[in-house]
Amino acid sequence: MYRADARPFVDACVPANSVAAFHIYFPDPWPKKRQRKRRLLDGVFLEVLAAKLEAGGLVRIATDHPGYAEELGPLVKTVPALEELPWDAYPVPPPTHYELKYREEGRAIRRFLLRRVPR
């Protein structure tokens, strides 16, 4: 385990084609318009993640923020190296503490499972 800002760490320190899976659960949505530039997930970072994945590698994303989910839906389709699959296409990981808490509160949770397509 290593604590660091994910963007520069993944970009500079993780070799290409070396990761089996990235798990990004409930990232900060930075909901205000002026804050959106701080969001972890954008087209550039999804491209970086795709480059670091081994062929068939996965990216799992979960969010309880409806606006973030609405923006992620079309965004993931812009990365040609990633294909979206049903969440349960692979064994589903156990729920996180936040997922349990949010489910209990009745929040809707949107999940994305992305797989790197073979080149």
C-alpha positions as CSV (number, residue, x, y, z in Angstrom):
1,M,0.0,0.0,0.0
2,Y,1.2,3.5,-0.9
3,R,-0.5,6.7,0.0
4,A,-0.2,9.2,-2.9
5,D,-2.1,11.4,-5.3
6,A,-3.4,8.8,-7.8
7,R,-3.0,10.8,-11.0
8,P,0.8,11.5,-10.8
9,F,1.5,8.2,-9.1
10,V,-0.2,6.0,-11.6
11,D,1.1,8.0,-14.6
12,A,4.8,8.1,-13.4
13,C,5.3,5.0,-11.3
14,V,3.1,2.3,-12.7
15,P,4.5,0.5,-15.7
16,A,2.4,0.0,-18.8
17,N,0.5,-3.3,-19.2
18,S,1.2,-4.3,-15.5
19,V,-2.0,-4.0,-13.6
20,A,-4.7,-6.6,-13.3
21,A,-7.3,-4.3,-11.8
22,F,-7.9,-0.8,-10.5
23,H,-10.7,-0.3,-8.0
24,I,-12.1,3.2,-7.6
25,Y,-14.9,3.3,-5.1
26,F,-16.8,6.5,-4.2
27,P,-14.3,9.1,-5.4
28,D,-14.9,12.6,-4.3
29,P,-17.4,14.0,-6.8
30,W,-16.4,17.7,-6.5
31,P,-20.0,18.6,-7.3
32,K,-19.6,22.3,-7.9
33,K,-18.9,23.4,-11.5
34,R,-15.7,25.2,-10.6
35,Q,-14.5,22.1,-8.7
36,R,-15.0,19.6,-11.5
37,K,-11.4,20.0,-12.7
38,R,-10.4,18.3,-9.5
39,R,-12.2,15.0,-10.2
40,L,-10.1,12.0,-10.4
41,L,-12.0,10.4,-13.3
42,D,-11.9,12.2,-16.6
43,G,-11.0,11.1,-20.1
44,V,-7.3,11.6,-19.7
45,F,-7.0,9.6,-16.5
46,L,-9.2,6.8,-18.0
47,E,-6.7,6.6,-20.9
48,V,-3.8,6.4,-18.4
49,L,-5.6,3.6,-16.5
50,A,-6.2,1.7,-19.7
51,A,-2.5,2.0,-20.7
52,K,-1.4,0.6,-17.3
53,L,-3.8,-2.4,-17.5
54,E,-2.7,-5.7,-18.8
55,A,-4.8,-7.1,-21.6
56,G,-8.2,-8.1,-20.1
57,G,-7.4,-6.0,-17.0
58,L,-10.4,-4.4,-15.2
59,V,-11.4,-1.0,-13.8
60,R,-14.2,-1.1,-11.2
61,I,-15.8,2.2,-10.3
62,A,-18.7,2.9,-7.9
63,T,-20.3,6.2,-7.1
64,D,-23.4,7.3,-5.1
65,H,-23.3,10.8,-6.7
66,P,-25.9,10.9,-9.5
67,G,-24.2,13.8,-11.4
68,Y,-20.9,12.0,-11.4
69,A,-22.5,8.8,-12.6
70,E,-24.3,10.7,-15.4
71,E,-21.1,12.2,-16.6
72,L,-19.1,8.9,-16.3
73,G,-21.6,7.0,-18.4
74,P,-20.8,8.7,-21.7
75,L,-17.2,9.4,-20.7
76,V,-16.2,5.7,-20.5
77,K,-17.4,5.2,-24.0
78,T,-14.8,7.7,-25.3
79,V,-11.9,5.5,-24.3
80,P,-11.4,3.0,-27.2
81,A,-9.1,0.7,-25.1
82,L,-11.9,0.1,-22.6
83,E,-15.1,-1.8,-23.0
84,E,-18.0,-1.6,-20.5
85,L,-19.3,-4.8,-19.1
86,P,-22.1,-5.7,-16.6
87,W,-20.9,-5.3,-13.0
88,D,-21.4,-9.0,-12.4
89,A,-19.6,-10.2,-15.5
90,Y,-16.7,-11.1,-13.1
91,P,-17.0,-12.1,-9.4
92,V,-18.3,-9.1,-7.6
93,P,-16.1,-7.7,-4.8
94,P,-17.5,-7.4,-1.3
95,P,-19.2,-4.2,-0.5
96,T,-17.1,-1.4,1.0
97,H,-18.0,0.3,4.3
98,Y,-19.3,3.3,2.3
99,E,-21.4,1.1,0.1
100,L,-23.1,-0.5,3.1
101,K,-23.7,2.9,4.7
102,Y,-25.1,4.4,1.5
103,R,-27.3,1.4,0.8
104,E,-28.7,1.7,4.3
105,E,-29.4,5.4,3.7
106,G,-31.3,4.4,0.5
107,R,-28.8,6.1,-1.9
108,A,-28.7,4.7,-5.4
109,I,-25.2,3.4,-6.3
110,R,-24.0,3.3,-9.9
111,R,-21.3,0.9,-10.8
112,F,-19.0,0.6,-13.9
113,L,-17.0,-2.4,-14.9
114,L,-14.5,-1.6,-17.6
115,R,-12.2,-4.1,-19.3
116,R,-9.1,-3.4,-21.4
117,V,-9.6,-4.8,-24.9
118,P,-6.8,-6.8,-26.4
119,R,-4.7,-4.8,-28.8
